[in-house]
Amino acid sequence: MLVGKILSISLILNFTPNALGCYGLFGIVTSFCLFAGSDYNATTESSSTPTFTYEFMKCPPENECENGHHTCDPISEQCVDEHERFRCVCGHGYRADKSSCVPVCSQGCVRGNCVMPNKCLCDFGYVGANCSIQCQCNGHSNCAGPDKLDQCLQCHNNTKVSYNLT
């Protein structure tokens, strides 16, 4: 009967401890941790392989955020450690949208999409911090920027650039 006694088991495997004192085989942490100590016998009667006897109980709580054992997106989410688990919350410049965190552009993106916090990717033919300025390229090209609206970069839709060589 094992009432009030911690189970002792003998192992003939080479386990290595992690920072918490938890032991695992081949780098995989098991659900058991070293508790009271260990006994080492150089050899057993039937084998020349050294054996270890450990006494195990429940592992201490793991901080998944600190040791990287979480699934939070490193760009848009922050890991929050809880007693027996972790949770992901949207990071600075992101907001929750259904099951993910999406970037927020405080100025909005009139003709484009918010791709990073306060960074718009403008639709074709539009420029500016919030993509509200239309290039002066007759809808056939992007322009060099908000201060160069008539400097067309590359024509599309089977058009050609004409230069005035006077």
Backbone as a ProteinNet text record, in pm:
[ID]
protein_1_A
[PRIMARY]
MLVGKILSISLILNFTPNALGCYGLFGIVTSFCLFAGSDYNATTESSSTPTFTYEFMKCPPENECENGHHTCDPISEQCVDEHERFRCVCGHGYRADKSSCVPVCSQGCVRGNCVMPNKCLCDFGYVGANCSIQCQCNGHSNCAGPDKLDQCLQCHNNTKVSYNLT
[TERTIARY]
84.3	0	88.7	55.2	138.2	76.8	-3	-66.9	38.6	43.3	135.2	280.9	309.3	446.6	462.8	574.8	604	658.1	608.2	647	793	867.7	1006.9	1012.9	1088.4	1106	1253.7	1293.9	1432.8	1439.3	1539.4	1557.5	1693.7	1699.9	1827.6	1856.3	1803.3	1821.3	1898.7	1961.5	2037.1	1946.5	1893.4	1808.7	1893.1	1862.2	1935.5	1837.8	1875.6	1783	1783.4	1668.7	1663.3	1676.6	1653.4	1672.7	1577.6	1462.7	1365.5	1390.5	1488.6	1510.8	1425.9	1356.6	1276	1367	1338.3	1423.9	1353.6	1430.7	1374.7	1472.6	1423.5	1505.1	1513.7	1632	1655.2	1607.3	1618.2	1581.1	1432.5	1350.5	1206.5	1177.7	1120	1091.5	970.6	983.9	871.6	787.4	682.1	597.6	645.8	765.1	818.6	938.6	955.4	1068.7	1135	1262	1336.5	1277.8	1250.7	1191	1290	1311.1	1387.9	1535.9	1572.1	1712	1722.7	1843.3	1860.3	1961.4	1949.5	2047.2	2115.9	2246.4	2322.1	2391.8	2369.7	2440.6	2531.6	2658.5	2754.6	2717.7	2677.7	2634.5	2523.8	2450.4	2352.8	2412	2344.8	2396.2	2391.5	2290.4	2273.9	2334.7	2382.5	2431.8	2543.5	2630.3	2735.7	2692.3	2565.8	2513.4	2476.6	2522.1	2485	2334.6	2275.6	2133.1	2113	2002.4	1967.4	1828.8	1806.3	1673.8	1633.7	1521.3	1472.4	1336.8	1305.8	1172.2	1109.4	991.2	928.6	797	760.4	627.8	598.6	496.3	455.4	564.4	582.4	679.7	636.8	733.4	695.5	634.4	557.8	495.9	602.3	570.5	662.3	624	720.9	694.3	720	614.5	626.5	672.9	636.2	675.4	825.6	882.1	1025.1	1110.7	1066.2	1148.8	1113	1016.5	984.8	892.2	828.3	735.9	593.2	574.3	441.8	422.7	300.2	267.2	228	261.2	227.8	309.7	247	316.9	419.1	545.8	648.8	636	563.6	550	427.9	313.2	189	134.9	192.9	137.3	242.6	194.2	278.7	229.8	322.7	290	270	163	135.7	133.7	223.3	231.8	119.8	54.8	-45.7	-1.4	-72.6	-27.2	5.6	-84.3	-58.8	-64.6	-59.5	-66.4	-15.5	-35.6	-2.2	-117.3	-118.9	-216.1	-146.6	-196.6	-140.3	-234.7	-178.1	-256.3	-194.5	-275	-224.9	-122.7	-14.1	93	60.2	150.7	134.5	121	17.1	-6.2	-92.2	-142.8	-227.6	-357.1	-462.9	-590.1	-643.4	-728.2	-786.9	-892.3	-890.3	-989.4	-1016.6	-1128.7	-1165.2	-1059.8	-976.7	-879.9	-735	-714.3	-577.3	-565.1	-443.4	-416.7	-381.3	-447.2	-424.1	-363.8	-279.2	-217.2	-319.8	-288.7	-374.8	-298.2	-358.9	-303.1	-391.4	-338.3	-418.9	-474.4	-403	-449.6	-543.9	-560.1	-642	-569.7	-618.2	-562	-677.8	-691.8	-805.1	-809.4	-697.2	-686.5	-570.2	-581.4	-476.3	-508.8	-410.5	-428	-321.4	-360.6	-267.4	-190.6	-58.3	22.2	111.6	137.5	212.8	154.5	178.7	125.5	168.6	69.3	89.8	169	153.8	220.3	118.9	82.5	-13.4	60.5	3.1	46.8	-60.4	-24	-121	-161.1	-285.9	-334.3	-259.2	-267	-202.7	-248.8	-152.3	-183.4	-208	-185.6	-207.3	-82.7	-59.5	56.1	12.8	107.9	83.3	75.9	88.2	87.3	-40.4	-154	-280.3	-337.3	-253.9	-292.2	-409	-414.2	-526.8	-493	-366.9	-325.9	-312.5	-383	-378.8	-265.2	-189.8	-82.5	-144	-68.1	-115	-59.8	-85.3	-35.2	-151.1	-267.5	-386.1	-427.1	-398.9	-438.2	-357.5	-240.7	-160.4	-28	2.3	132.5	129.3	222	250.1	341.2	344.2	432.1	539.7	635.6	753	722.1	610.2	575.8	480	435.8	338.8	389.3	519.5	574.1	616.7	597	632.8	519.4	400.4	280.5	283.4	356.9	360.6	484.8	563.2	679.4	636.1	593.6	540.1	654.1	641.3	750.4	749.9	635.1	626.9	484.6	471.4	338.3	283.8	153.7	82.9	-32.2	-105.1	-224	-190	-79.7	-39.6	-24.2	32.8	56.4	205.9	240.5	378.7	398.8	516.4	549.6	593.1	542.2	589.8	667.9	780.3	867.1	863.1	860.1	864	1009.7	1073.7	1215.5	1236.5	1197.6	1216.6	1336.9
-117.4	0	123.5	224.1	342	465.4	448.9	563.4	645.3	775.2	865.6	847	771.3	748.3	787.9	848.3	885.1	762.6	739.2	623.9	632.5	527.2	519.5	428.5	469.2	385.4	379.6	271.5	258.4	277.2	351.4	378	327.5	271.4	228.5	313.5	432.7	523.7	645	713.7	833.5	954.8	1005.3	1124.1	1245	1359.6	1481.4	1585.7	1661.8	1759.4	1890.3	1958.9	2094.9	2193	2322.6	2425.9	2409.7	2344.2	2327.5	2201.8	2121.3	1994.2	1884.2	1911.7	1810.6	1727.9	1601.1	1512.2	1469.3	1455.9	1413.9	1326.5	1254.7	1166.3	1226	1234.5	1289.6	1434	1512.6	1652.7	1677.9	1573.1	1588.9	1588.5	1695.3	1703.1	1617.3	1532.6	1448.3	1524.7	1463.2	1528.4	1496.2	1443.3	1410.5	1496.5	1529	1608.6	1542.5	1570.9	1519.8	1580.4	1495.8	1548.7	1547	1436	1432.1	1410.2	1358.5	1329	1204.6	1152.8	1033.2	942.9	817	718	666.6	653.4	606.3	477.6	373.3	247	229.3	209.3	199.9	88.8	-25.4	-134.3	-212.3	-288	-379.4	-518.5	-611.1	-747.9	-811.6	-777.9	-844.7	-767.6	-647.2	-567.1	-475.7	-438.2	-343.7	-200.1	-181.4	-48.2	19.5	142.4	211.2	234.2	227.5	252.8	369	441	553.1	526.7	565.9	557.8	699	744.2	878.9	870.5	969.9	982.8	1104.6	1084.1	1188.1	1234.6	1357.4	1410.6	1517.4	1597.4	1696.1	1801.7	1842.3	1945.8	2081.5	2168.9	2307.3	2375	2481.7	2548.9	2598.5	2585.1	2627.7	2767.8	2852.2	2983.3	2970.7	2937.9	2916.3	3041.5	3157.5	3283.6	3303.8	3270.2	3290.9	3189.8	3064.9	2962.3	2934.9	3009	2996	2880.5	2818.4	2707.9	2758.7	2856.9	2913.1	2926.9	2958.9	2969.7	3111.1	3209.5	3348.7	3396.2	3473.7	3530.3	3631.7	3616.7	3706.5	3851.4	3875.4	4011.2	4081.5	4014.3	4082.9	4050.6	3953.6	3913.3	3914.6	3925.3	3914.7	3796.7	3723.3	3607.8	3654.6	3605.8	3635.2	3502.5	3488.8	3365.1	3360.7	3244.8	3221	3100	3067.8	2964.3	2831.2	2777	2647.3	2652.8	2771.2	2784.9	2922.4	2957.8	3090.9	3137.4	3267	3319	3426.2	3445.5	3544.4	3664.6	3784.2	3907.3	3989.4	4073	4156.5	4256.2	4270.8	4360.9	4505.3	4595.4	4738.6	4763.3	4835.4	4866.7	4763.7	4664.9	4559.7	4551.1	4501.8	4480.8	4343	4289.7	4158.2	4167.1	4070.1	4060.1	3911.7	3865.1	3723.4	3641.8	3564.8	3477.9	3522.4	3646.3	3693.5	3840.3	3889.7	4030.6	4099.6	4209.9	4283.9	4420.5	4472.2	4603	4715.5	4821.9	4939.6	5057.8	5126.9	5250.2	5363.5	5442.9	5546.2	5647.9	5673.6	5767.8	5700.6	5568	5494.2	5478.8	5391.5	5370.7	5386.5	5506.9	5540.1	5449.7	5438.4	5356.4	5259.4	5170.8	5073.2	4988.6	4912.2	4822.8	4850.9	4840.1	4855.5	4723.4	4727.2	4605.3	4593.2	4703.7	4710.2	4828	4835.6	4951.1	5082.5	5164.1	5294.7	5287.7	5177.4	5161.5	5105.7	5189.3	5149	5098.1	5001.5	4958.6	5010.5	5111.2	5181.9	5100	5120.2	5061	5125.8	5061.8	5110.2	5252.7	5341.5	5478.2	5573.9	5530.2	5615.7	5618.3	5730.3	5748.4	5826.3	5848.1	5923.9	5832.5	5892.3	5814.9	5734.3	5788.1	5714.9	5678	5684.1	5644	5725.1	5852.1	5934.5	6023.1	6023.1	6111.2	6029.2	6071.9	5999.5	6054	5961.4	5999.6	6064.7	6149.1	6215.5	6142.6	6013	5928.9	5866	5929.9	5883.7	5741.3	5699	5564.7	5453.2	5485	5383.3	5353.4	5422.9	5403.5	5450.9	5396.8	5452.8	5573.1	5663.2	5779.5	5773.4	5862	5859.7	5900.9	5963.5	6001.9	6118.4	6158	6265.7	6399.8	6419.9	6545	6533.6	6415.9	6392.6	6317.7	6373.4	6306.6	6284.7	6367.9	6353.5	6276.9	6225.5	6143.4	5996.7	5945.8	5809.8	5708.8	5602.4	5505.9	5398	5337	5229.7	5224.7	5235.5	5235.3	5094	5082.4	4954.3	4972.1	4867.9	4870.1	4911.5	4859.8	4884.2	5033	5108.2	5250.5	5275.8	5389.2	5427.4	5566.4	5589.5	5721.1	5808.3	5928.3	6021.2	6130.2	6162.5	6264.8	6388.5	6501.8	6627.6	6671.2	6659.7	6686.1	6824.4	6926.8	7061.2	7128.9
0	0	0	-83.2	-99.4	-34.3	65.8	130.1	203.4	173.8	241.8	203.5	99	57.6	-88.4	-119	-256.8	-327.5	-445.6	-525.4	-565	-544.1	-588.6	-708.8	-808.9	-926.7	-960.4	-1021.6	-1064.6	-1214.7	-1258.2	-1399.2	-1442.2	-1562.5	-1617.6	-1740.7	-1743.2	-1854.6	-1806.8	-1898.8	-1865.4	-1882.8	-1774	-1775.4	-1738.2	-1798.4	-1765.5	-1713.6	-1611	-1553	-1630.7	-1628.6	-1684.1	-1568.9	-1594.1	-1492	-1373.6	-1394.4	-1286.5	-1204.8	-1243.4	-1176.6	-1236.4	-1346.8	-1414.3	-1503.7	-1510.5	-1587.2	-1714.2	-1820.1	-1946.7	-2021.1	-2117	-2199	-2338	-2394.4	-2528	-2538.1	-2430.3	-2432.7	-2416.4	-2399.5	-2381.9	-2232.5	-2180.8	-2038.9	-2008	-1908.3	-1867.9	-1767.3	-1719	-1619.1	-1478.9	-1465	-1334.3	-1302.4	-1175.4	-1132.5	-1013.5	-999	-885.1	-758.9	-657.7	-536.6	-420.9	-361.5	-237.6	-260.1	-371.9	-396	-479.8	-490.2	-571.2	-504.5	-535	-491.2	-615.1	-609.8	-724.6	-686.7	-764.9	-747.2	-867	-842.7	-952.8	-1049.8	-1000.5	-1088	-1018.7	-1096.7	-1039.3	-1044.2	-977.8	-976.4	-1114.2	-1195.7	-1323.9	-1440.6	-1418.9	-1529.6	-1482.2	-1574.3	-1540.4	-1567.5	-1611.4	-1637.7	-1505.9	-1482.5	-1358.8	-1353.7	-1236.4	-1219.8	-1124.5	-1143.9	-1059.6	-1002.8	-880.9	-821	-782.9	-832.6	-803.9	-737.8	-659.7	-603.6	-670.7	-728.9	-807.9	-745.7	-777.6	-749.3	-854.4	-838	-937.6	-960	-1087.1	-1123.1	-1069.4	-1044.5	-1009.4	-1131.4	-1113.2	-1228	-1325.8	-1452.3	-1557.9	-1604.6	-1630	-1689.1	-1838.6	-1914	-2058.1	-2131.6	-2080.7	-2145.3	-2136.1	-2021.7	-1999.8	-2076.1	-2082.1	-2145.8	-2291.4	-2347.2	-2489.2	-2524	-2426.3	-2453	-2469.6	-2555.8	-2581.3	-2732.6	-2771.1	-2913.8	-2953.4	-2872.5	-2904.9	-3024.7	-3111.9	-3226.5	-3176	-3212.6	-3158.5	-3205.9	-3313.5	-3365.8	-3308	-3306	-3270.9	-3131.4	-3062.6	-2933.2	-2823.1	-2700.2	-2582.3	-2499.6	-2443.3	-2359.9	-2216.2	-2152	-2011.7	-1937.7	-1838.8	-1762	-1658.8	-1648.7	-1546.6	-1466.5	-1359.8	-1266.8	-1334.6	-1412.2	-1474.9	-1627	-1684.3	-1830.2	-1867.9	-1993.2	-2041.4	-2129.1	-2157.7	-2253.7	-2336.1	-2455.9	-2546.9	-2551.9	-2542.9	-2555.6	-2667.5	-2729.2	-2838.8	-2785.1	-2858.6	-2820.4	-2854.7	-2819.8	-2844.7	-2995.5	-3033.5	-3173.9	-3245.7	-3171.7	-3229.5	-3149	-3212.6	-3144.3	-3181.5	-3095.3	-3119.7	-3228.4	-3319.8	-3425.5	-3448	-3396.4	-3400.2	-3327.5	-3396.3	-3329.1	-3348.8	-3392.1	-3412.1	-3372.9	-3375.9	-3347.8	-3478.7	-3505.6	-3629.9	-3596.7	-3686.6	-3659.8	-3664.6	-3592.4	-3588.1	-3646.3	-3742.5	-3797	-3746.3	-3653.9	-3588.9	-3688.5	-3797.6	-3898.5	-3997.9	-3992.3	-4087.2	-4219.9	-4303.4	-4437.6	-4535.9	-4592.9	-4678.6	-4802	-4872.4	-4993.6	-4978.4	-4882.5	-4857.6	-4735.5	-4690	-4575.9	-4471.1	-4345.8	-4234.5	-4221.5	-4239.2	-4238.9	-4115.5	-4049.8	-3924.3	-3846.9	-3715.6	-3644.1	-3710.2	-3745.8	-3810.6	-3940.7	-4015.7	-4145.6	-4245.2	-4343.5	-4446.9	-4571	-4637.8	-4770	-4865.3	-4943.4	-5028.2	-5150.5	-5193	-5317.3	-5434.3	-5549.5	-5671.2	-5703.1	-5722.8	-5761.2	-5646.3	-5520.4	-5404	-5316.8	-5251.9	-5163.4	-5039.5	-4948.9	-4826.7	-4706.5	-4588.9	-4463.8	-4447.7	-4493.8	-4483.7	-4620.4	-4725	-4861.4	-4916.9	-4885.3	-4930.2	-5050.2	-5093.6	-5203.2	-5331.3	-5435.7	-5562.8	-5649.8	-5709	-5801.6	-5926.2	-5991.9	-6114.8	-6237.5	-6241.3	-6350.7	-6427.6	-6425.4	-6498.2	-6463	-6341.1	-6297.9	-6359.2	-6418.5	-6485.8	-6416	-6306.1	-6242.5	-6098	-6020.7	-5888.7	-5909.6	-5813.4	-5824	-5716.2	-5726.5	-5638.7	-5495.2	-5468.1	-5332.1	-5328.4	-5209.2	-5197.1	-5249.6	-5251.8	-5303.3	-5449.9	-5509.6	-5650.2	-5719.5	-5713.9	-5764.6	-5914.5	-5988.6	-6134.3	-6181.4	-6091	-6128.3	-6124.8	-6240.2	-6251.9	-6257.1	-6179.7	-6166.4	-6273.6	-6298.4	-6397.8	-6450.6	-6580.2	-6640.1	-6651.3	-6632.1	-6642.9	-6741.5	-6765.9	-6852.9	-6996.5	-7051.4	-7190.4	-7223	-7133.8	-7159.1	-7170.4	-7227.2	-7241.8	-7182.6	-7135	-7082.5	-7198.8	-7203.9	-7306.7	-7237.3	-7293.8	-7237.3	-7325	-7264	-7335.8	-7342	-7457.8	-7474.1	-7535.7	-7470.9	-7524.5	-7465.9
[MASK]
++++++++++++++++++++++++++++++++++++++++++++++++++++++++++++++++++++++++++++++++++++++++++++++++++++++++++++++++++++++++++++++++++++++++++++++++++++++++++++++++++++++

